[in-house]
């Protein structure tokens, strides 16, 4: 998970961490307020094209020099993406020129100068909100193919490789619903949605996805829905759920779904502090290393939607090589998430 300094030294670095928090499934700001209603229902959207990439072909990038601007490998999620890019680049025989911005907006200019001055034929740009996309794009030489990672980089990026947040929510919601149906015949006391005011777009996709997936198994209005709009940090989620538990005395079928693993952990903390560990059942998003043992061993941690940052490189490298070769590449390339619970984790994350 990303480093979470309680008092970042610089406003620019704070903004950068908040942005990457959306990607790493752990927002860095928020309070404990409970909203009267969930995030707005998403309008139907056209499903993106299937991701055609499954990994680089050996030798496919021989003699091609590519640049890679990393948001900051000090963030574990970013490091996993960067490592995947390096591995796939090595397989393809690419001459990869990396530059790490180290979560520092002031380093983006130097990185861009270093990369574009190195004679690269294509640029992998993972810079998040370190600069406005238009600002970053103004530094890209005309005609240089650009592939964005995590966040859109319009107008210069021809393609974006990103997590599928809505699909992740749908997968997790359906799995939680299946558990509730199997154990309680869809009769439960409360459905708690821990959302984010810091990254509302991603929060909307994930949490509306939860509702959509849950409804496919337990249809009808959600019972006693409670929404924590700013409960995306572990401490904020703990406080929000603690307050909620005071309003639900004697209730033992409380489902908590969270937009990240911080929320799920905070909910478990609150249940423990209240002496009600048997009343609260949680699910989060991310399946980060720090929650995997809980998923394996704690029956009250139902599971997570996993985002697989380690798999991004298998899409990124062949896609940027196609852009360099002038081949058509989908505008949006999504990395498929998966449900991780005590059963599936043995296969997905065996150690």
C-alpha positions as CSV (number, residue, x, y, z in Angstrom):
1,X,0.0,0.0,0.0
2,X,1.1,3.6,-0.5
3,X,3.0,5.6,2.1
4,X,0.5,7.6,4.1
5,X,2.3,10.6,5.7
6,X,-0.1,12.2,8.2
7,X,1.2,15.7,7.4
8,X,2.7,15.8,3.9
9,X,5.3,18.6,3.7
10,X,4.0,20.0,0.5
11,X,0.6,20.7,-1.0
12,X,1.6,19.3,-4.3
13,X,2.7,16.0,-2.8
14,X,-0.5,15.7,-0.8
15,X,-2.5,16.2,-4.0
16,X,-0.4,13.6,-5.7
17,X,-0.9,11.0,-2.9
18,X,-4.7,11.6,-3.0
19,X,-4.8,10.9,-6.7
20,X,-2.7,7.8,-6.5
21,X,-4.8,6.7,-3.6
22,X,-7.7,6.2,-6.0
23,X,-5.5,3.9,-8.0
24,X,-4.0,2.0,-5.1
25,X,-7.3,1.6,-3.5
26,X,-6.6,3.8,-0.5
27,X,-7.6,7.4,-0.5
28,X,-5.5,9.7,1.8
29,X,-8.2,12.2,2.8
30,X,-11.7,12.0,4.2
31,X,-13.7,12.3,7.4
32,X,-16.3,10.2,9.2
33,X,-19.5,11.8,7.9
34,X,-22.4,9.6,7.0
35,X,-24.3,10.6,3.9
36,X,-28.1,10.2,3.6
37,X,-27.8,8.5,0.2
38,X,-25.3,6.6,-1.8
39,X,-23.4,7.9,-4.8
40,X,-25.6,8.5,-7.8
41,X,-26.7,5.5,-9.9
42,X,-24.5,5.2,-13.0
43,X,-26.1,5.6,-16.3
44,X,-25.7,2.6,-18.7
45,X,-22.5,2.8,-20.6
46,X,-21.1,1.0,-23.6
47,X,-18.9,-1.9,-22.6
48,X,-15.3,-1.3,-23.6
49,X,-13.6,-3.6,-26.1
50,X,-12.0,-6.7,-24.8
51,X,-8.4,-6.4,-23.9
52,X,-6.5,-8.3,-26.6
53,X,-3.1,-8.3,-24.9
54,X,-1.9,-11.2,-22.7
55,X,1.8,-10.4,-22.6
56,X,4.8,-9.4,-24.7
57,X,6.1,-11.8,-27.4
58,X,9.8,-12.6,-27.0
59,X,11.9,-10.3,-29.2
60,X,9.0,-8.3,-30.4
61,X,10.6,-5.0,-29.3
62,X,14.2,-5.7,-30.2
63,X,15.9,-2.4,-31.1
64,X,13.0,-0.3,-29.9
65,X,13.8,2.3,-27.2
66,X,10.8,3.2,-25.0
67,X,10.5,5.7,-22.2
68,X,8.7,5.1,-18.9
69,X,7.7,7.9,-16.6
70,X,6.8,6.3,-13.2
71,X,4.5,8.1,-10.8
72,X,6.8,7.0,-7.9
73,X,8.0,3.5,-7.2
74,X,8.0,4.3,-3.5
75,X,4.3,3.5,-3.7
76,X,4.0,-0.3,-3.6
77,X,1.1,-0.4,-6.0
78,X,3.1,1.7,-8.5
79,X,6.2,-0.5,-7.9
80,X,4.3,-3.6,-8.8
81,X,3.2,-2.0,-12.1
82,X,6.7,-0.8,-12.8
83,X,8.2,-4.2,-12.1
84,X,5.7,-5.7,-14.5
85,X,6.6,-3.2,-17.2
86,X,10.3,-4.0,-16.7
87,X,9.7,-7.8,-16.9
88,X,7.6,-7.5,-20.1
89,X,10.1,-5.1,-21.7
90,X,12.9,-7.5,-21.0
91,X,10.9,-10.3,-22.6
92,X,10.2,-8.2,-25.7
93,X,13.9,-7.1,-25.9
94,X,12.9,-3.4,-25.5
95,X,15.5,-0.8,-24.5
96,X,13.5,0.7,-21.6
97,X,14.5,4.1,-20.4
98,X,12.8,4.7,-17.0
99,X,12.5,7.9,-14.9
100,X,10.9,7.9,-11.5
101,X,9.1,11.1,-10.5
102,X,9.1,9.9,-6.9
103,X,5.6,11.4,-6.3
104,X,7.1,14.9,-6.7
105,X,5.5,17.3,-9.2
106,X,8.7,19.2,-9.6
107,X,10.5,16.1,-11.0
108,X,8.1,15.6,-13.9
109,X,9.8,18.2,-16.1
110,X,13.2,16.7,-15.6
111,X,11.9,13.2,-16.3
112,X,10.2,14.4,-19.5
113,X,13.4,16.1,-20.7
114,X,15.4,13.0,-19.9
115,X,13.1,10.7,-21.7
116,X,12.3,12.7,-24.8
117,X,16.0,13.6,-25.1
118,X,17.0,9.9,-25.1
119,X,15.7,9.2,-28.5
120,X,12.7,7.1,-27.4
121,X,10.2,5.9,-30.0
122,X,7.3,5.7,-27.6
123,X,6.4,6.9,-24.1
124,X,4.6,5.1,-21.2
125,X,3.3,7.9,-19.0
126,X,2.1,7.1,-15.5
127,X,2.0,10.5,-13.9
128,X,-1.4,10.8,-12.4
129,X,-2.2,14.3,-11.1
130,X,1.4,15.3,-10.7
131,X,0.6,17.7,-13.6
132,X,-2.5,18.5,-15.5
133,X,-2.7,16.2,-18.5
134,X,-2.6,19.2,-20.9
135,X,0.6,20.4,-19.2
136,X,2.2,17.1,-19.4
137,X,1.1,16.6,-23.0
138,X,2.6,20.0,-24.0
139,X,6.1,18.5,-23.2
140,X,5.6,15.5,-25.5
141,X,7.3,15.8,-29.0
142,X,4.8,15.9,-31.8
143,X,4.1,12.5,-33.2
144,X,5.6,10.5,-30.3
145,X,3.2,7.7,-29.4
146,X,2.0,7.9,-25.8
147,X,0.3,5.3,-23.7
148,X,-1.2,6.4,-20.3
149,X,-1.4,4.3,-17.2
150,X,-4.0,4.6,-14.5
151,X,-5.2,8.1,-15.5
152,X,-6.2,9.6,-18.9
153,X,-3.6,11.8,-20.5
154,X,-5.6,13.6,-23.1
155,X,-4.9,14.8,-25.7
156,X,-1.6,13.2,-26.2
157,X,-2.2,9.6,-25.1
158,X,-3.6,7.3,-27.8
159,X,-4.6,4.6,-25.2
160,X,-5.1,4.2,-21.5
161,X,-4.4,1.1,-19.5
162,X,-6.4,1.1,-16.3
163,X,-8.2,-1.0,-13.7
164,X,-11.9,-1.8,-14.3
165,X,-13.4,-0.3,-11.2
166,X,-17.1,-0.8,-12.1
167,X,-16.5,-4.5,-13.0
168,X,-14.5,-5.0,-9.8
169,X,-17.4,-3.7,-7.7
170,X,-19.9,-5.9,-9.6
171,X,-17.8,-9.0,-9.1
172,X,-17.4,-8.3,-5.3
173,X,-21.0,-7.3,-4.9
174,X,-22.2,-10.5,-6.6
175,X,-19.9,-12.6,-4.4
176,X,-21.1,-10.9,-1.2
177,X,-24.7,-11.3,-2.3
178,X,-24.1,-15.0,-2.9
179,X,-22.7,-15.4,0.6
180,X,-25.6,-13.5,2.1
181,X,-28.1,-15.7,0.2
182,X,-26.3,-18.9,1.1
183,X,-26.1,-18.1,4.8
184,X,-29.0,-15.8,5.6
185,X,-31.4,-16.3,2.6
186,X,-30.8,-12.6,1.8
187,X,-32.2,-11.5,5.2
188,X,-29.7,-9.2,6.8
189,X,-29.9,-6.2,9.2
190,X,-27.9,-3.5,7.5
191,X,-25.8,-2.9,4.3
192,X,-23.1,-0.4,5.0
193,X,-21.3,1.3,2.0
194,X,-18.0,2.9,2.9
195,X,-17.3,5.4,0.1
196,X,-14.9,8.3,-0.7
197,X,-15.5,12.0,-1.1
198,X,-11.9,12.4,-2.1
199,X,-12.1,10.3,-5.3
200,X,-15.8,10.5,-6.1
201,X,-15.6,9.1,-9.7
202,X,-13.8,5.9,-8.7
203,X,-15.9,5.6,-5.5
204,X,-19.1,5.8,-7.6
205,X,-17.9,3.1,-10.0
206,X,-16.8,0.7,-7.2
207,X,-19.7,1.2,-4.9
208,X,-22.4,1.3,-7.5
209,X,-20.8,-1.8,-8.9
210,X,-21.2,-3.4,-5.4
211,X,-24.9,-2.5,-5.4
212,X,-25.4,-3.8,-8.9
213,X,-23.7,-7.1,-8.2
214,X,-25.4,-7.6,-4.9
215,X,-28.8,-7.0,-6.5
216,X,-28.2,-9.8,-9.1
217,X,-28.3,-12.3,-6.1
218,X,-30.4,-10.5,-3.5
219,X,-32.8,-8.4,-5.6
220,X,-35.0,-5.6,-4.4
221,X,-34.3,-2.5,-2.3
222,X,-31.2,-2.7,-0.1
223,X,-32.1,-3.3,3.5
224,X,-31.2,-0.5,6.0
225,X,-28.5,1.0,3.7
226,X,-26.0,3.2,5.5
227,X,-23.4,5.3,3.5
228,X,-20.1,6.6,4.9
229,X,-19.2,9.1,2.2
230,X,-15.8,9.9,3.7
231,X,-14.7,6.6,5.1
232,X,-11.8,5.6,2.9
233,X,-9.1,5.7,5.5
234,X,-8.8,3.1,8.2
235,X,-9.3,5.5,11.1
236,X,-12.2,7.3,9.4
237,X,-13.9,4.0,8.6
238,X,-13.4,2.8,12.2
239,X,-15.0,5.9,13.6
240,X,-17.9,5.8,11.1
241,X,-18.7,2.1,11.8
242,X,-18.3,2.5,15.5
243,X,-21.0,5.3,15.4
244,X,-23.2,3.1,13.3
245,X,-22.9,0.1,15.6
246,X,-24.3,2.2,18.4
247,X,-27.5,2.6,16.4
248,X,-27.8,-1.1,15.7
249,X,-27.9,-2.8,19.1
250,X,-28.6,-6.5,19.0
251,X,-28.1,-6.7,15.2
252,X,-25.8,-9.4,14.1
253,X,-26.1,-9.5,10.3
254,X,-24.3,-6.3,9.3
255,X,-22.6,-6.3,5.9
256,X,-19.9,-3.6,5.3
257,X,-18.6,-3.1,1.8
258,X,-15.7,-0.7,1.3
259,X,-14.1,1.1,-1.7
260,X,-10.7,0.0,-0.4
261,X,-9.0,-2.2,2.1
262,X,-8.6,0.7,4.5
263,X,-12.4,0.8,4.9
264,X,-12.7,-3.0,5.5
265,X,-9.9,-2.9,8.1
266,X,-11.5,0.0,9.8
267,X,-14.8,-1.8,10.0
268,X,-13.2,-4.8,11.6
269,X,-11.4,-2.5,14.1
270,X,-14.7,-1.0,15.1
271,X,-16.3,-4.3,15.6
272,X,-13.5,-5.5,17.7
273,X,-13.5,-2.4,19.9
274,X,-17.2,-2.7,20.4
275,X,-16.9,-6.4,21.3
276,X,-19.1,-7.3,18.3
277,X,-16.7,-9.2,16.0
278,X,-19.4,-11.7,15.4
279,X,-21.9,-9.1,14.0
280,X,-19.9,-7.5,11.2
281,X,-18.9,-9.0,7.9
282,X,-16.7,-7.1,5.5
283,X,-15.5,-6.9,1.9
284,X,-13.0,-4.5,0.4
285,X,-11.3,-3.6,-2.9
286,X,-7.6,-4.3,-3.6
287,X,-6.7,-7.7,-2.0
288,X,-3.4,-6.0,-0.9
289,X,-0.8,-8.1,0.8
290,X,-1.7,-6.7,4.2
291,X,-5.2,-8.2,4.1
292,X,-4.5,-11.5,2.5
293,X,-3.9,-13.4,5.8
294,X,-7.2,-12.0,7.1
295,X,-9.0,-13.2,3.9
296,X,-7.4,-16.6,4.4
297,X,-8.2,-17.0,8.1
298,X,-11.0,-14.6,9.2
299,X,-14.4,-15.8,8.2
300,X,-15.8,-12.3,8.8
301,X,-13.5,-10.9,6.0
302,X,-15.6,-12.3,3.1
303,X,-13.1,-11.3,0.4
304,X,-11.9,-8.5,-2.0
305,X,-11.9,-7.6,-5.6
306,X,-8.3,-7.8,-6.7
307,X,-6.8,-5.3,-9.2
308,X,-3.6,-7.1,-10.1
309,X,-1.1,-4.3,-10.6
310,X,1.5,-6.9,-11.3
311,X,-0.4,-7.8,-14.5
312,X,-0.5,-4.3,-16.0
313,X,2.8,-4.7,-17.8
314,X,1.4,-7.6,-19.9
315,X,-0.9,-5.1,-21.5
316,X,1.2,-2.0,-21.4
317,X,4.3,-3.3,-23.3
318,X,2.7,-5.0,-26.3
319,X,0.2,-2.1,-26.6
320,X,2.9,0.6,-26.7
321,X,4.8,-1.5,-29.2
322,X,1.7,-1.7,-31.4
323,X,1.4,2.1,-31.2
324,X,5.0,2.6,-32.2
325,X,4.4,0.3,-35.2
326,X,1.4,2.3,-36.2
327,X,-1.1,-0.5,-35.5
328,X,-4.6,0.2,-34.1
329,X,-4.9,0.0,-30.3
330,X,-8.1,0.3,-28.3
331,X,-8.6,3.7,-26.6
332,X,-9.2,2.0,-23.3
333,X,-7.6,-1.2,-22.1
334,X,-8.9,-2.6,-18.8
335,X,-7.2,-5.1,-16.7
336,X,-9.7,-7.7,-15.6
337,X,-10.3,-7.9,-11.8
338,X,-11.2,-11.1,-9.8
339,X,-12.8,-12.1,-6.6
340,X,-10.4,-13.2,-3.9
341,X,-11.8,-15.1,-0.9
342,X,-10.6,-17.9,1.4
343,X,-11.1,-20.4,-1.4
344,X,-9.8,-18.6,-4.5
345,X,-6.8,-16.9,-2.7
346,X,-5.1,-20.3,-2.6
347,X,-4.8,-20.2,-6.3
348,X,-4.5,-16.5,-7.0
349,X,-2.1,-15.7,-4.1
350,X,-0.8,-19.1,-2.9
351,X,1.9,-17.6,-0.6
